[in-house]
Amino acid sequence: MSDPRTDDRLIVALDVPNALQALQLTDRIGDAVSFYKIGLGMLTGGGLALANELKQEHGKRIFLDMKLFDIGQTVENAVRGLAQFDLDFLTVHGDPHVVRAAKEGASGKGTKILAVTILTSLDRGDLDDGMMRAGDIAEMVVERAARALEAGADGVIASPNEAAAIRALPQAEGRLIVTPGVRPAGAADDDQKRIATPANAISAGADHIVVGRPVWRADSPRDAALAIQSELAAL
């Protein structure tokens, strides 16, 4: 069994305003977490410098959640530049042309490209507002995941509700599933609409879970992280 203090299945989202606050948070968490997510909201607050410092000076794994979407050449160029930071995971939207371009940009580097299927903050009503085609949202997530994996994605981002169906895809063999929208029992849903507990998400086929506010809003972020690690270690 993995040491619960170093189990990298737990990724903590550093969704705080700037790099200084993020470093203070990681100091409070200490060795309870080895993998951190830095999102788009942190980009102008020193996010890339933070990623480099956590990776190079503190030995942490880094998930840069940029959800890139653009024409192929622009995505390829952006990924090529970001891959120089020795990132572990980088997200792009799951459209096949975006995935193919991102994989080309990451060529020769260790950065794994993860494809976003449908954001876990969205439900069917949100998709209708955005003029997305009709259909069951879970089926659409699985279809987008299959297409992204066929295009070469190293893994996908999907809610815990769809993890099992994605894991069952032939294209998912040997690929990663990372699930945001994970909430420990008793935690607030916040703006997430398709959620599950850490244990349920891993049991459904996820390789990694992403938890943000239930950790960094806690009186003791370290204790909150260790409680999740203990839940995962008991599986």
N, C-alpha and C positions, 0 to 999 in steps of 0.2 A: 504494500500500500504506500502511496506517495505521502511524504511529510505534508500535512495540511498547510503548513506555513509556506511551502514552496510550490504547491500545486498550481500550474499555470492554466488550468481549465477556467479559473476565475480571472476575468479581465475587468479591472475597475476603470470606469470612465471618469477622466479628470475634467468634468464639465464645470469648471470654475472660471472666474473672469480672466485670470492671467497666470503667467508662468510662476510668478513668485508664490501666489496662493497654492498653486499645484505642487510646488516643491515642499511647501510647508505641510501640505496634506500627505505627501508621500513619506515625509519624515515621521509624521504621526503614525502612519500605518506600518512603517518599518519593513521587517521581513515577512509580514503576513501576506503580502502580495508581490508577485514577480512580473506581472503583465499589466500594462496600462494602455488605455485608449485615449488618444488626443484627437479631438474633433475640430470641425470647421470653425466653431465659435471661438476657439483658442488661437486660431491662426494669426490674427493681428495682435494677440497678447503674448507673443513670444513662443508660439507652439512648436515651431521647427527647432528652435534653440533648446527648448525643453525636451523635445524628443531626443536630441543629440546628447544632452547632459544625462538624462536618465539611462540611455543606452550605454554610453561610453564610460561614464563615471560611476554609475550605480549598478550596472549590470542587469538592468531591467529589459524585458521584451517590450516592444512598442507596436501598437496598432494605430496607424494614422488613418482616421476616418474622414476622408475628403469627399467621398461619393462623387468622383469626377464624372462629368458628362460634357462632351463637346464633339467636334469633328475628329476623325481618327488621328490626323497628324498632330493636332493640339494635345490630345490625350497622351499620345506616345511621347511627345516632348516633355510634357509635365511629369509623367511617370519616370522618364529617364532621369530627370533632375531630382525628383524625390527619392529615387532608389539609391542615390549616392549617400543618403543618410543611414544606410544599413538598417532599414526598417524591417519588421517582421511581417506585418500585414498592411495592405493598403486597399481601400475600397474604391470601386467605380460602380456606376450604374450598370445593370445587367444586360443592356442591349448588346447583342453579339458584336457589332462593329466597335463598340467601346472596349469590350473585353479583349478582342483581338489586338487592338492598338495598345492597350495597357500591357499586355503580355510581351509585345514587341519592345516596349519601352523598358520593361523590367528584365529583358534578356541578359543573362550573364550575372545577374544579381540574385541575392537570396530572398528578396521581397516577394511575398505571395500575394497574388491579386484575388481579392474577394469581391464577388458581384452582389450588389444590392438587388433584391427581388422587388418587394413592395414594402415601403416603410411600415414599421410596426405601429406608428402613430395614426395610420390611415385605416378607415373602414370602407364599406361599400359606398356609403354616402359621399365620402371624400373623393372616391374614384369617379362617381357620377358627376360631381362638381367639376372635375378635371377632364371630363369628356373621355374617360377611359372606357374601353368596350365593356359591354355587359358580361356578367358571368360571376360565378362563385369565386370569392377572393382567394380561398385556399387553393383551388384548382389553378388559378392564374399564377400564384406564387410558385407552385410546383412546375408549371409549364415554363415560366421565365427562368427558373433554376436550371431546368434541363437544357434550355437553349444556351444559357451562359456557360454551363459546364462543357457543352459540346464545342463552344467557341474557345475553350482553353482555360477557363477560370480555375484557379487552385481551390476555390471553395465558394460558398455563398453565405450571404447574410439573410436570415429568415427568422420569423417569429417561432417561439416554441411550439405553437399550434401546428405548424407545417413541417417541423423537423423530421418526424417519422416518415412522412410521405416522401420527402426529399431524400432521406437516407435510403429508401427502398428503390430509388432510381438506379438503373444500370450505370448511368453517367456519374453517379455519386461515389462509386467505389474508389477508395483511396483519396477522396477529396474532403475538404473541411466544411463543417457547418458551424457557424457562429451565430448565437442567438442573443439579440438585445431584447428588451421588454421582459427582463427577468426580475421578479420581485420576491424577496423572502416572504414567508407567511406573515401576514399582519401589516406589511408595508403598504403605503398608499400607491394607487395605480398611476398617479400623476397624469401625464399626457399620453400614456401608452394604452392601447386598446386591445392588443392581442398579447397576453402575458401568461407566465407560468412561474412556478417556483424553481429554484436552482436544480433540485433533484429531479423534478419532472422534466425539465429541459434536457438534462444530460441523459436521462433514461429514454427520452424520445429520439435520441441520436445525435444531439449536439456535441461537438468537440470542445467548444468554449462557450461560456456565458458572459454577457456584459452586464455589469451592475454599476449604477452611478449613484443616484441620490440616496438610496437606502444605506450606502456606505458613507458618503461624504457629509450627509446631513446628520449622521448619528452623533451622539454626545462623545462616543469613542469610536472613530472610524476603524481603528485597529481591531477592537472587539467585534464590530459588525462584520469586518472581513473574515476574521477567524471563525465566526459563527457559520458563515457561508462555507468556508473551507471544511469545517467539521461536517457539515451536511453532505458535501461532495465526497469526503473521505469515507463516509458511512455507506456509500452506494455499493 
